[in-house]
Amino acid sequence: MKKLLAFAVFISAILTFPLTSVSAANTNGCSVASESLSSNSVFQNTNFTWVIQANCYRHPYIMNYEQGIGYLCSNGVCFNVAGKSTRSSYTYSFTFLVPLNFPIGSATLKMTARGSDYTTIQEINSNFTLSIVAPIPTTTTTTTTVATGSPSLVSDSLSKSSMVLQSNISSNSVYWTVRVQDPFGGRLTSATVGARLCPTTASWPDGPGCTGATSTGQGNSLDRTYTFFFLISSDAPMGQWLGRIFGPVSGQPDIIGLSRITVTAQTTTTTTTALTTTIPPTTTTSTTTTVPQTTTTVAPTTTTTTVPRTTTTTTTTAPAPVVQQQAPAQPVQPQAPVKPVKPIVPAAPVLPATPVPAQPQPQAPTATLPKVQPPAVQAPAIPPKSQWKYVTKRILQTIPSNIKTGAICKNGSTANTTHPLTCLKQGGVKKWIYSPSKKIYVNKKHICYLNKSTNKYTKNCKLA
């Protein structure tokens, strides 16, 4: 009864679907009821479609919800180049893409599907023989326009025209803004561009003191502005410095800036306090003593003589001598002598005048001037010591280096270059290698406190 039912299903399938090719049942229990090819001759690297209706009338049957797998075979070697197919009931449709390395010549097709016991694999071979043909070579002419000419510097500027180096490297910063144009091909991209700031006397690009920076820039492929941030070491060379960009366009020369910055060393200022002692001027007062003039006046003397019987009165007036005393410091002009009064002589004899004794000449008083002593010059008072004072001491300081010497590429190799194309063929830069840091002595301000018990400053001073 089961055999009759299976035979009826087989006859019904033959009457329902148009057959392109029909084969007898395979020994594994499945056969090709019908199949078709979109083309019997196929080029490499092209598609073709194989549609097959399977007929499995022996146990175990193919599961009608399973998807089969198609194979393209050549010389006994099969390739699963179709993946899983799309199917409708027991009809499967496979779309193959012939790879370029598939052997040229005859090829066959087959498919596999799982049985109803979930273990048995049913294999169905096609009755077609496919011809694989090499593709016809095509000639493609490609015209490549190569831009010629180098990018040009439009303008550049430094944020400082001069710099006095400080011991703290973060204080020795400067910005360099550069505008570049590439009118020949618009080759300026947003890729990172490197630059160096070096003394004009240093070798390019890794001479003494040279420092580096990077920037992606702003703008478009024809006109772009880059801004670089540089830090200059505190022990860098003095003089004129200039900036330079590694070629922003591959294969083109570098861009050299026109702006300059003057770098000078830090000046240590020493303050010397001069102690000036002012002696007040000595004023000597000259004392002049004026002795008043002394005038001695001798009053006239009147003598009366009595003669018997004859009375004669004689009056003689003698001029009064004037004695003048002069002070030694100021001479006094002598006064004119007083004119004597003419006596009246009577007829009687005139007796001589009684002589007047000379008056002692008065001595001029002597003025004793006090001695003027110059004021004593007092030494300036010594001020008390301050509670603290500043001193400058040299200390050893480590300056990190920011000069690139090479790079570690992403594939693990190392490179000794630092330009933008470093590690280009190795997948790019994984990590930059910098030169070792430097140790230098720098002057630092310290504060020392006074020890009141010894009136001396401590030696263990602290950084101010």
Summary of the structure (lengths in Angstrom):
residues: 464
radius of gyration: 67.1
end to end distance: 111.5
largest distance: 239.0
contacts: 1101
relative contact order: 0.09
helix: 4%
strand: 37%
